[in-house]
């Protein structure tokens, strides 16, 4: 997982759309007065700060692998603490009451092996809550894969395409229930109404296209050519209407409670 997989400026354009799943996720976490809450993959930290509002008595810690994101995190004495770190090697110094991970694990191929360790980091009866995009078969991703696999880009970008890096609700239910957790899983398809030209392209430039754009680098001609190829196929799949561009986006949610003492 790249330390700078996300572009803070582009990602932030859609803060409201990306925040909604976060709040719907933590609404299902029924922790009472937790002492220690960790947000893994906290990004720029605005949503981590919301965890302080939800649980004002808790010490809240945000961890992200991107120094650019952590540099944008809010800094206030009464707010969360933040640090740069790789979630794959993260190990807390003390038991955690709530672990939250919002739209991170799709970037971690081995996350199914991480989840048991995260459950093990919880205090008895603690909570693990995460959500991941479940739209990797949607045109926004399938068409970009086709562009990257085409003659013009195969040699340069063909190895960067991803197919289905996350599971479905049933898979996560089986994994976590097998660890003795009480598990609540569900999925939601949001239909975001995006504005402006190349609306879907602009959305995915901050996340899905970032590895490709990083690979192309500073060559503006190649960058513009690649984005033009993506814009063309995305505009056909997601036509712009007078009221905006409808962008269906499926997400998978999981809330698990660690085993409690008998």
ABEGO torsion letter per residue (X at the ends): XBABABBAAAAAAAAAAAAAAAAAAAAABABBGBABBBBBGAEAGAAAAAAAAABAABBBBBBBABAAAAAABBBBAABBBBBBBBAAABBBABBBABBBBBGAAAABAAAAAAAAAAAAABBBGBBBBBBBBAAAABAAAAAAAAAAABAAAAAAAAAABBBBABBBAAAAAAAAAAAGBBBBBBBBBBBBBBBEBGAAAAAAAABAAAAAAAAAEABAAAAAAAAAAAAAAAAAABBBBAAEBBBBBBBBBBBBBBBBBX
